[in-house]
Amino acid sequence: MTEIISSLPLHSAKGVLTKAGWARAPYWKYDRSAIQSPKWRIKEWDYYSILSPKQEFGITFTASDLGYAGMFAICFIDFKTGKFKQIDTLSLLPMGKTGFPATNKNGVISYKDDKLMLEFTMKPGKRKIKFESAHMECSNGEEGIEGEIHLAEPKDLESMNIATSWKENRKAFYYNTKINCMPASGGFYYGGNDYKFNDKQDLGALDWGRGVWTYKNRWYWSSASGHLGKKTFGFNLGYGFSDRSPASENVLIYENKIHKLDEVLFHINTENYMEPWKFTSNDNRLNLSFQPIVDRSSSINFLIMKSVQHQVFGHFNGTVVLDSGKKLELKNFLGFAEDVLNWW
């Protein structure tokens, strides 16, 4: 596995990755104009998840420009009832017009239509998510959601970063940052209730990505952020997407530091995603079971664009081993795992 330890441009003059690998910080410099692929094939996205284990609710936000279409969504998850409510909207052929920043450290993403409003503001050390929708339904029949959430990003917090390409097309690429364990504050009003995050207990995570994909892909991804005692802990696990021979995105995050894993495997009954899952690693440093609570399933079929998604939220139990050899035990640790198949 190749670890990148200093800054470099993402693309060479030939339009391929300068160097594939993984890193503890976003060292690659993304430049949309350096991509040698049609603009309708370029994909840019920011996805946030903020979960409150003790209060048993969570909320996620999606902002994406996928070339053919843009997709924006707000999703509320109730872990007490095992249900979710979502509102989403599509924009046609955005192809870069949404204005996604080239970095995940600075900038603004803003979108508004008659269904919802999303605004992500990124500054060094902090992030702000503003959102509203008069039409988002609640389980009690009421409509409307509005709020503002703040995520703190400590200076010493390491992130998972990866840049890989596809064997069949080296100009197709995947550049991704996953940031776990960001203390969350603020909240929102929804369905007649105020929901408040506690930055001593509740943590958020970001999935930031830029890329050009091949047409058909299936990926597996899992993420969790929380506390083991008074220590922050999280993980990011994933595979199946692009040529991962130079690097994997499998990491543990303990007290803000990355501990690198090799390869992982998700054991899933794809006939029933609500059955328990298992997660193992080839280096025997990860052995987890996963008890689903809610399957946030969805499908899209627009002829040339199709997607089948199962993002499952639930509790992890088992053990992980840090780089030092220290073993940690997880008990009812809240997070999610997904199986996604895209023709896009």
Sequence and secondary structure as in RCSB ss.txt:
>XXXX:A:sequence
MTEIISSLPLHSAKGVLTKAGWARAPYWKYDRSAIQSPKWRIKEWDYYSILSPKQEFGITFTASDLGYAGMFAIC
FIDFKTGKFKQIDTLSLLPMGKTGFPATNKNGVISYKDDKLMLEFTMKPGKRKIKFESAHMECSNGEEGIEGEIH
LAEPKDLESMNIATSWKENRKAFYYNTKINCMPASGGFYYGGNDYKFNDKQDLGALDWGRGVWTYKNRWYWSSAS
GHLGKKTFGFNLGYGFSDRSPASENVLIYENKIHKLDEVLFHINTENYMEPWKFTSNDNRLNLSFQPIVDRSSSI
NFLIMKSVQHQVFGHFNGTVVLDSGKKLELKNFLGFAEDVLNWW
>XXXX:A:secstr
  B  S EESB TTSSBS  EEESS  EE  GGG  S GGGEEEEEEEEEEETTTTEEEEEEEEE SSEEEEEEE
EEETTTTEEEEEEEEEE  TTTT   SSSSSEEEEEE SS EEEEEEETTEEEEEEEEEEEE TTS EEEEEEEE
EE  TT   EEEEEEETTEEEEEEEEEEEEEEEEEEEEEETTEEEEE TTT EEEEEEEEEE  SEEEEEEEEEE
EEETTEEEEEEEEESSS  SS    EEEETTEEEE   EEEE  TT TTS EEEEETTS EEEEEEEEEEEEEEE
EETTEEEEEEEEEEEEEEEEE TTS EEEEEEEEEEEEEEEEE 
